[in-house]
Amino acid sequence: MEAGTLSEAHVARPGLVVVDVAACDEQTAFAVQALLVGRWATASGDRTTWVLGEPGVRRRCYLDVRQQFGSRRRAPKPAAGTAAPP
């Protein structure tokens, strides 16, 4: 799927990912983008594209999978009557 030129900067380091989304409509493409945003540091593309002669729409997202959101690990709480680990 061709959604524009890929810049070397977008994949210059481990953990940087470019995701091209193909969907039936803009609403679905934005829903997928919202799922990605909720999980990783994400920069969305600046536009949704339609390719003449191809079905659906395209949207590109740029992710940094080293920066996960909503997944902070917390130490488990000690059970009642037990000491917390040092």
Biopython code that builds the backbone (N, CA, C, O; Angstrom):
import numpy as np
from Bio.PDB.StructureBuilder import StructureBuilder

atoms = [
    (1, "MET", "N", (0.851, -1.178, 0.000)),
    (1, "MET", "CA", (0.000, 0.000, 0.000)),
    (1, "MET", "C", (0.889, 1.230, 0.000)),
    (1, "MET", "O", (1.781, 1.340, 0.842)),
    (2, "GLU", "N", (0.678, 2.124, -0.890)),
    (2, "GLU", "CA", (1.474, 3.335, -1.012)),
    (2, "GLU", "C", (0.707, 4.493, -0.395)),
    (2, "GLU", "O", (-0.333, 4.900, -0.915)),
    (3, "ALA", "N", (1.213, 5.025, 0.712)),
    (3, "ALA", "CA", (0.553, 6.134, 1.378)),
    (3, "ALA", "C", (1.453, 7.349, 1.440)),
    (3, "ALA", "O", (1.227, 8.236, 2.263)),
    (4, "GLY", "N", (2.453, 7.415, 0.605)),
    (4, "GLY", "CA", (3.366, 8.531, 0.612)),
    (4, "GLY", "C", (4.780, 8.035, 0.819)),
    (4, "GLY", "O", (5.018, 6.855, 1.079)),
    (5, "THR", "N", (5.700, 8.955, 0.699)),
    (5, "THR", "CA", (7.098, 8.614, 0.825)),
    (5, "THR", "C", (7.466, 8.393, 2.279)),
    (5, "THR", "O", (7.062, 9.158, 3.156)),
    (6, "LEU", "N", (8.228, 7.354, 2.529)),
    (6, "LEU", "CA", (8.694, 7.050, 3.874)),
    (6, "LEU", "C", (10.039, 7.731, 4.087)),
    (6, "LEU", "O", (10.970, 7.536, 3.306)),
    (7, "SER", "N", (10.139, 8.525, 5.136)),
    (7, "SER", "CA", (11.378, 9.215, 5.458)),
    (7, "SER", "C", (12.256, 8.310, 6.321)),
    (7, "SER", "O", (11.754, 7.572, 7.168)),
    (8, "GLU", "N", (13.556, 8.373, 6.101)),
    (8, "GLU", "CA", (14.491, 7.594, 6.908)),
    (8, "GLU", "C", (14.358, 7.937, 8.386)),
    (8, "GLU", "O", (14.570, 7.075, 9.238)),
    (9, "ALA", "N", (14.012, 9.175, 8.702)),
    (9, "ALA", "CA", (13.856, 9.602, 10.099)),
    (9, "ALA", "C", (12.742, 8.844, 10.811)),
    (9, "ALA", "O", (12.793, 8.665, 12.028)),
    (10, "HIS", "N", (11.741, 8.399, 10.065)),
    (10, "HIS", "CA", (10.620, 7.691, 10.677)),
    (10, "HIS", "C", (10.993, 6.308, 11.193)),
    (10, "HIS", "O", (10.287, 5.755, 12.037)),
    (11, "VAL", "N", (12.083, 5.746, 10.704)),
    (11, "VAL", "CA", (12.520, 4.413, 11.140)),
    (11, "VAL", "C", (14.014, 4.419, 11.483)),
    (11, "VAL", "O", (14.695, 3.410, 11.301)),
    (12, "ALA", "N", (14.516, 5.536, 11.971)),
    (12, "ALA", "CA", (15.947, 5.708, 12.200)),
    (12, "ALA", "C", (16.481, 4.932, 13.397)),
    (12, "ALA", "O", (17.674, 4.635, 13.452)),
    (13, "ARG", "N", (15.610, 4.594, 14.367)),
    (13, "ARG", "CA", (16.059, 3.910, 15.586)),
    (13, "ARG", "C", (15.157, 2.725, 15.880)),
    (13, "ARG", "O", (13.996, 2.711, 15.472)),
    (14, "PRO", "N", (15.684, 1.726, 16.590)),
    (14, "PRO", "CA", (14.818, 0.621, 17.017)),
    (14, "PRO", "C", (13.645, 1.158, 17.827)),
    (14, "PRO", "O", (13.816, 2.048, 18.660)),
    (15, "GLY", "N", (12.474, 0.625, 17.589)),
    (15, "GLY", "CA", (11.271, 1.056, 18.299)),
    (15, "GLY", "C", (10.402, 2.013, 17.516)),
    (15, "GLY", "O", (9.236, 2.210, 17.858)),
    (16, "LEU", "N", (10.946, 2.614, 16.471)),
    (16, "LEU", "CA", (10.147, 3.516, 15.644)),
    (16, "LEU", "C", (9.481, 2.698, 14.545)),
    (16, "LEU", "O", (10.131, 1.896, 13.874)),
    (17, "VAL", "N", (8.170, 2.908, 14.366)),
    (17, "VAL", "CA", (7.381, 2.100, 13.441)),
    (17, "VAL", "C", (6.456, 3.000, 12.641)),
    (17, "VAL", "O", (5.926, 3.982, 13.163)),
    (18, "VAL", "N", (6.263, 2.661, 11.368)),
    (18, "VAL", "CA", (5.278, 3.331, 10.530)),
    (18, "VAL", "C", (4.174, 2.318, 10.245)),
    (18, "VAL", "O", (4.442, 1.214, 9.774)),
    (19, "VAL", "N", (2.932, 2.700, 10.534)),
    (19, "VAL", "CA", (1.788, 1.815, 10.305)),
    (19, "VAL", "C", (0.874, 2.466, 9.284)),
    (19, "VAL", "O", (0.391, 3.579, 9.491)),
    (20, "ASP", "N", (0.637, 1.768, 8.177)),
    (20, "ASP", "CA", (-0.313, 2.227, 7.175)),
    (20, "ASP", "C", (-1.621, 1.490, 7.409)),
    (20, "ASP", "O", (-1.660, 0.260, 7.408)),
    (21, "VAL", "N", (-2.691, 2.248, 7.609)),
    (21, "VAL", "CA", (-4.015, 1.683, 7.870)),
    (21, "VAL", "C", (-4.855, 1.819, 6.606)),
    (21, "VAL", "O", (-4.940, 2.898, 6.019)),
    (22, "ALA", "N", (-5.466, 0.730, 6.199)),
    (22, "ALA", "CA", (-6.436, 0.748, 5.101)),
    (22, "ALA", "C", (-7.778, 0.378, 5.705)),
    (22, "ALA", "O", (-7.886, -0.626, 6.409)),
    (23, "ALA", "N", (-8.802, 1.177, 5.438)),
    (23, "ALA", "CA", (-10.125, 0.943, 6.016)),
    (23, "ALA", "C", (-11.201, 1.335, 5.011)),
    (23, "ALA", "O", (-10.932, 2.000, 4.011)),
    (24, "CYS", "N", (-12.421, 0.908, 5.301)),
    (24, "CYS", "CA", (-13.515, 1.206, 4.375)),
    (24, "CYS", "C", (-13.905, 2.680, 4.386)),
    (24, "CYS", "O", (-14.419, 3.191, 3.392)),
    (25, "ASP", "N", (-13.662, 3.376, 5.518)),
    (25, "ASP", "CA", (-14.036, 4.783, 5.610)),
    (25, "ASP", "C", (-13.149, 5.496, 6.629)),
    (25, "ASP", "O", (-12.402, 4.860, 7.373)),
    (26, "GLU", "N", (-13.245, 6.836, 6.649)),
    (26, "GLU", "CA", (-12.431, 7.634, 7.568)),
    (26, "GLU", "C", (-12.718, 7.308, 9.021)),
    (26, "GLU", "O", (-11.792, 7.255, 9.831)),
    (27, "GLN", "N", (-13.960, 7.092, 9.368)),
    (27, "GLN", "CA", (-14.343, 6.817, 10.745)),
    (27, "GLN", "C", (-13.618, 5.572, 11.265)),
    (27, "GLN", "O", (-13.121, 5.564, 12.391)),
    (28, "THR", "N", (-13.559, 4.532, 10.447)),
    (28, "THR", "CA", (-12.878, 3.306, 10.848)),
    (28, "THR", "C", (-11.370, 3.538, 10.952)),
    (28, "THR", "O", (-10.737, 3.052, 11.889)),
    (29, "ALA", "N", (-10.794, 4.268, 10.011)),
    (29, "ALA", "CA", (-9.355, 4.558, 10.053)),
    (29, "ALA", "C", (-9.002, 5.351, 11.312)),
    (29, "ALA", "O", (-7.987, 5.074, 11.952)),
    (30, "PHE", "N", (-9.830, 6.331, 11.672)),
    (30, "PHE", "CA", (-9.580, 7.104, 12.880)),
    (30, "PHE", "C", (-9.771, 6.253, 14.141)),
    (30, "PHE", "O", (-9.082, 6.474, 15.136)),
    (31, "ALA", "N", (-10.683, 5.295, 14.116)),
    (31, "ALA", "CA", (-10.877, 4.405, 15.262)),
    (31, "ALA", "C", (-9.625, 3.557, 15.500)),
    (31, "ALA", "O", (-9.222, 3.352, 16.645)),
    (32, "VAL", "N", (-9.018, 3.071, 14.434)),
    (32, "VAL", "CA", (-7.780, 2.297, 14.559)),
    (32, "VAL", "C", (-6.670, 3.197, 15.094)),
    (32, "VAL", "O", (-5.907, 2.793, 15.971)),
    (33, "GLN", "N", (-6.583, 4.404, 14.570)),
    (33, "GLN", "CA", (-5.582, 5.352, 15.055)),
    (33, "GLN", "C", (-5.775, 5.608, 16.541)),
    (33, "GLN", "O", (-4.792, 5.673, 17.279)),
    (34, "ALA", "N", (-7.010, 5.756, 17.002)),
    (34, "ALA", "CA", (-7.291, 5.990, 18.419)),
    (34, "ALA", "C", (-6.811, 4.823, 19.279)),
    (34, "ALA", "O", (-6.308, 5.037, 20.382)),
    (35, "LEU", "N", (-6.957, 3.595, 18.790)),
    (35, "LEU", "CA", (-6.456, 2.434, 19.526)),
    (35, "LEU", "C", (-4.937, 2.489, 19.668)),
    (35, "LEU", "O", (-4.399, 2.180, 20.730)),
    (36, "LEU", "N", (-4.253, 2.881, 18.606)),
    (36, "LEU", "CA", (-2.799, 2.987, 18.646)),
    (36, "LEU", "C", (-2.353, 4.095, 19.594)),
    (36, "LEU", "O", (-1.392, 3.929, 20.346)),
    (37, "VAL", "N", (-3.051, 5.218, 19.556)),
    (37, "VAL", "CA", (-2.724, 6.352, 20.419)),
    (37, "VAL", "C", (-2.871, 5.970, 21.891)),
    (37, "VAL", "O", (-2.102, 6.432, 22.734)),
    (38, "GLY", "N", (-3.859, 5.127, 22.200)),
    (38, "GLY", "CA", (-4.063, 4.715, 23.579)),
    (38, "GLY", "C", (-2.990, 3.788, 24.106)),
    (38, "GLY", "O", (-2.909, 3.564, 25.313)),
    (39, "ARG", "N", (-2.175, 3.250, 23.239)),
    (39, "ARG", "CA", (-1.172, 2.263, 23.648)),
    (39, "ARG", "C", (0.253, 2.792, 23.566)),
    (39, "ARG", "O", (1.055, 2.547, 24.468)),
    (40, "TRP", "N", (0.580, 3.513, 22.500)),
    (40, "TRP", "CA", (1.953, 3.964, 22.277)),
    (40, "TRP", "C", (1.998, 5.449, 21.967)),
    (40, "TRP", "O", (0.995, 6.061, 21.601)),
    (41, "ALA", "N", (3.191, 6.013, 22.124)),
    (41, "ALA", "CA", (3.410, 7.385, 21.680)),
    (41, "ALA", "C", (3.214, 7.402, 20.169)),
    (41, "ALA", "O", (3.893, 6.679, 19.440)),
    (42, "THR", "N", (2.290, 8.225, 19.709)),
    (42, "THR", "CA", (1.883, 8.174, 18.311)),
    (42, "THR", "C", (1.818, 9.574, 17.707)),
    (42, "THR", "O", (1.335, 10.518, 18.332)),
    (43, "ALA", "N", (2.307, 9.680, 16.503)),
    (43, "ALA", "CA", (2.089, 10.884, 15.708)),
    (43, "ALA", "C", (1.283, 10.444, 14.495)),
    (43, "ALA", "O", (1.740, 9.623, 13.700)),
    (44, "SER", "N", (0.112, 10.982, 14.361)),
    (44, "SER", "CA", (-0.728, 10.570, 13.237)),
    (44, "SER", "C", (-0.325, 11.309, 11.980)),
    (44, "SER", "O", (0.321, 12.356, 12.021)),
    (45, "GLY", "N", (-0.724, 10.735, 10.874)),
    (45, "GLY", "CA", (-0.517, 11.420, 9.608)),
    (45, "GLY", "C", (-1.384, 12.662, 9.567)),
    (45, "GLY", "O", (-2.335, 12.794, 10.336)),
    (46, "ASP", "N", (-1.056, 13.552, 8.681)),
    (46, "ASP", "CA", (-1.803, 14.800, 8.616)),
    (46, "ASP", "C", (-3.037, 14.713, 7.737)),
    (46, "ASP", "O", (-3.785, 15.683, 7.613)),
    (47, "ARG", "N", (-3.254, 13.547, 7.122)),
    (47, "ARG", "CA", (-4.417, 13.448, 6.239)),
    (47, "ARG", "C", (-4.810, 11.989, 6.023)),
    (47, "ARG", "O", (-4.024, 11.066, 6.240)),
    (48, "THR", "N", (-6.026, 11.824, 5.598)),
    (48, "THR", "CA", (-6.519, 10.531, 5.145)),
    (48, "THR", "C", (-6.542, 10.609, 3.630)),
    (48, "THR", "O", (-6.985, 11.610, 3.067)),
    (49, "THR", "N", (-6.071, 9.565, 2.965)),
    (49, "THR", "CA", (-5.995, 9.608, 1.505)),
    (49, "THR", "C", (-6.919, 8.582, 0.868)),
    (49, "THR", "O", (-7.223, 7.538, 1.446)),
    (50, "TRP", "N", (-7.347, 8.910, -0.327)),
    (50, "TRP", "CA", (-8.135, 8.015, -1.165)),
    (50, "TRP", "C", (-7.315, 7.785, -2.418)),
    (50, "TRP", "O", (-6.816, 8.740, -3.014)),
    (51, "VAL", "N", (-7.168, 6.544, -2.826)),
    (51, "VAL", "CA", (-6.400, 6.231, -4.029)),
    (51, "VAL", "C", (-7.386, 5.868, -5.128)),
    (51, "VAL", "O", (-8.175, 4.934, -4.982)),
    (52, "LEU", "N", (-7.340, 6.610, -6.225)),
    (52, "LEU", "CA", (-8.237, 6.378, -7.343)),
    (52, "LEU", "C", (-8.126, 4.935, -7.831)),
    (52, "LEU", "O", (-7.030, 4.446, -8.105)),
    (53, "GLY", "N", (-9.244, 4.276, -7.934)),
    (53, "GLY", "CA", (-9.274, 2.903, -8.410)),
    (53, "GLY", "C", (-9.089, 1.854, -7.331)),
    (53, "GLY", "O", (-9.201, 0.660, -7.608)),
    (54, "GLU", "N", (-8.806, 2.278, -6.102)),
    (54, "GLU", "CA", (-8.655, 1.345, -4.989)),
    (54, "GLU", "C", (-9.774, 1.577, -3.978)),
    (54, "GLU", "O", (-10.213, 2.710, -3.781)),
    (55, "PRO", "N", (-10.231, 0.508, -3.341)),
    (55, "PRO", "CA", (-11.310, 0.674, -2.357)),
    (55, "PRO", "C", (-10.798, 1.282, -1.054)),
    (55, "PRO", "O", (-9.623, 1.144, -0.713)),
    (56, "GLY", "N", (-11.680, 1.946, -0.341)),
    (56, "GLY", "CA", (-11.377, 2.430, 1.001)),
    (56, "GLY", "C", (-10.485, 3.651, 1.063)),
    (56, "GLY", "O", (-10.248, 4.328, 0.063)),
    (57, "VAL", "N", (-9.995, 3.916, 2.271)),
    (57, "VAL", "CA", (-9.131, 5.060, 2.552)),
    (57, "VAL", "C", (-7.844, 4.560, 3.206)),
    (57, "VAL", "O", (-7.767, 3.423, 3.671)),
    (58, "ARG", "N", (-6.844, 5.428, 3.231)),
    (58, "ARG", "CA", (-5.553, 5.103, 3.838)),
    (58, "ARG", "C", (-5.209, 6.180, 4.856)),
    (58, "ARG", "O", (-5.513, 7.357, 4.661)),
    (59, "ARG", "N", (-4.571, 5.760, 5.945)),
    (59, "ARG", "CA", (-4.098, 6.687, 6.966)),
    (59, "ARG", "C", (-2.786, 6.143, 7.505)),
    (59, "ARG", "O", (-2.679, 4.945, 7.769)),
    (60, "ARG", "N", (-1.794, 6.993, 7.670)),
    (60, "ARG", "CA", (-0.486, 6.575, 8.158)),
    (60, "ARG", "C", (-0.284, 7.101, 9.577)),
    (60, "ARG", "O", (-0.594, 8.254, 9.876)),
    (61, "CYS", "N", (0.244, 6.235, 10.446)),
    (61, "CYS", "CA", (0.565, 6.612, 11.821)),
    (61, "CYS", "C", (2.026, 6.292, 12.086)),
    (61, "CYS", "O", (2.567, 5.321, 11.557)),
    (62, "TYR", "N", (2.651, 7.106, 12.899)),
    (62, "TYR", "CA", (4.048, 6.924, 13.270)),
    (62, "TYR", "C", (4.091, 6.609, 14.759)),
    (62, "TYR", "O", (3.616, 7.399, 15.576)),
    (63, "LEU", "N", (4.661, 5.452, 15.117)),
    (63, "LEU", "CA", (4.666, 4.996, 16.502)),
    (63, "LEU", "C", (6.073, 4.923, 17.060)),
    (63, "LEU", "O", (7.043, 4.710, 16.333)),
    (64, "ASP", "N", (6.159, 5.105, 18.373)),
    (64, "ASP", "CA", (7.380, 4.812, 19.114)),
    (64, "ASP", "C", (6.986, 3.764, 20.141)),
    (64, "ASP", "O", (6.455, 4.101, 21.200)),
    (65, "VAL", "N", (7.241, 2.494, 19.839)),
    (65, "VAL", "CA", (6.781, 1.406, 20.706)),
    (65, "VAL", "C", (7.604, 1.282, 21.977)),
    (65, "VAL", "O", (7.293, 0.458, 22.837)),
    (66, "ARG", "N", (8.650, 2.089, 22.108)),
    (66, "ARG", "CA", (9.406, 2.112, 23.368)),
    (66, "ARG", "C", (8.656, 2.883, 24.436)),
    (66, "ARG", "O", (8.960, 2.744, 25.621)),
    (67, "GLN", "N", (7.683, 3.691, 24.045)),
    (67, "GLN", "CA", (6.935, 4.519, 24.984)),
    (67, "GLN", "C", (5.496, 4.022, 25.055)),
    (67, "GLN", "O", (4.626, 4.499, 24.327)),
    (68, "GLN", "N", (5.259, 3.068, 25.930)),
    (68, "GLN", "CA", (3.913, 2.527, 26.083)),
    (68, "GLN", "C", (3.138, 3.335, 27.113)),
    (68, "GLN", "O", (3.679, 3.726, 28.147)),
    (69, "PHE", "N", (1.881, 3.579, 26.821)),
    (69, "PHE", "CA", (1.003, 4.284, 27.742)),
    (69, "PHE", "C", (0.042, 3.292, 28.358)),
    (69, "PHE", "O", (-0.313, 2.293, 27.732)),
    (70, "GLY", "N", (-0.379, 3.558, 29.575)),
    (70, "GLY", "CA", (-1.378, 2.708, 30.211)),
    (70, "GLY", "C", (-0.859, 1.341, 30.595)),
    (70, "GLY", "O", (-1.647, 0.439, 30.879)),
    (71, "SER", "N", (0.453, 1.171, 30.611)),
    (71, "SER", "CA", (0.992, -0.139, 30.951)),
    (71, "SER", "C", (2.056, -0.040, 32.034)),
    (71, "SER", "O", (2.925, -0.906, 32.143)),
    (72, "ARG", "N", (1.985, 1.002, 32.822)),
    (72, "ARG", "CA", (2.964, 1.149, 33.900)),
    (72, "ARG", "C", (2.812, -0.001, 34.871)),
    (72, "ARG", "O", (1.721, -0.280, 35.368)),
    (73, "ARG", "N", (3.916, -0.657, 35.129)),
    (73, "ARG", "CA", (3.876, -1.784, 36.051)),
    (73, "ARG", "C", (3.964, -1.266, 37.473)),
    (73, "ARG", "O", (4.815, -0.438, 37.799)),
    (74, "ARG", "N", (3.104, -1.749, 38.283)),
    (74, "ARG", "CA", (3.120, -1.397, 39.699)),
    (74, "ARG", "C", (3.448, -2.640, 40.488)),
    (74, "ARG", "O", (3.063, -3.753, 40.127)),
    (75, "ALA", "N", (4.169, -2.428, 41.577)),
    (75, "ALA", "CA", (4.476, -3.560, 42.445)),
    (75, "ALA", "C", (3.171, -4.048, 43.063)),
    (75, "ALA", "O", (2.343, -3.231, 43.466)),
    (76, "PRO", "N", (2.971, -5.358, 43.146)),
    (76, "PRO", "CA", (1.743, -5.859, 43.745)),
    (76, "PRO", "C", (1.666, -5.468, 45.217)),
    (76, "PRO", "O", (2.676, -5.430, 45.919)),
    (77, "LYS", "N", (0.456, -5.180, 45.664)),
    (77, "LYS", "CA", (0.256, -4.832, 47.070)),
    (77, "LYS", "C", (0.419, -6.094, 47.900)),
    (77, "LYS", "O", (-0.054, -7.162, 47.512)),
    (78, "PRO", "N", (1.094, -5.974, 49.056)),
    (78, "PRO", "CA", (1.247, -7.159, 49.910)),
    (78, "PRO", "C", (-0.098, -7.593, 50.461)),
    (78, "PRO", "O", (-0.980, -6.769, 50.699)),
    (79, "ALA", "N", (-0.245, -8.885, 50.662)),
    (79, "ALA", "CA", (-1.490, -9.415, 51.232)),
    (79, "ALA", "C", (-1.613, -8.926, 52.667)),
    (79, "ALA", "O", (-0.617, -8.624, 53.325)),
    (80, "ALA", "N", (-2.822, -8.856, 53.127)),
    (80, "ALA", "CA", (-3.080, -8.386, 54.505)),
    (80, "ALA", "C", (-2.303, -9.242, 55.491)),
    (80, "ALA", "O", (-2.305, -10.469, 55.393)),
    (81, "GLY", "N", (-1.642, -8.595, 56.440)),
    (81, "GLY", "CA", (-0.911, -9.309, 57.464)),
    (81, "GLY", "C", (0.503, -9.710, 57.051)),
    (81, "GLY", "O", (1.185, -10.411, 57.798)),
    (82, "THR", "N", (0.954, -9.276, 55.874)),
    (82, "THR", "CA", (2.319, -9.590, 55.453)),
    (82, "THR", "C", (3.094, -8.298, 55.281)),
    (82, "THR", "O", (2.514, -7.234, 55.067)),
    (83, "ALA", "N", (4.391, -8.400, 55.374)),
    (83, "ALA", "CA", (5.237, -7.213, 55.232)),
    (83, "ALA", "C", (5.490, -6.943, 53.757)),
    (83, "ALA", "O", (5.570, -7.861, 52.941)),
    (84, "ALA", "N", (5.614, -5.669, 53.441)),
    (84, "ALA", "CA", (5.956, -5.287, 52.077)),
    (84, "ALA", "C", (7.413, -5.622, 51.808)),
    (84, "ALA", "O", (8.233, -5.551, 52.723)),
    (85, "PRO", "N", (7.758, -5.986, 50.575)),
    (85, "PRO", "CA", (9.171, -6.291, 50.274)),
    (85, "PRO", "C", (10.022, -5.056, 50.457)),
    (85, "PRO", "O", (9.544, -3.938, 50.260)),
    (86, "PRO", "N", (11.296, -5.243, 50.837)),
    (86, "PRO", "CA", (12.194, -4.079, 51.084)),
    (86, "PRO", "C", (12.463, -3.311, 49.817)),
    (86, "PRO", "O", (13.188, -2.316, 49.840)),
]
sb = StructureBuilder()
sb.init_structure("model")
sb.init_model(0)
sb.init_chain("A")
sb.init_seg("    ")
for serial, (resi, resn, name, xyz) in enumerate(atoms, 1):
    if name == "N":
        sb.init_residue(resn, " ", resi, " ")
    sb.init_atom(name, np.array(xyz, "f"), 0.0, 1.0, " ", f" {name:<3s}", serial, name[0])
structure = sb.get_structure()
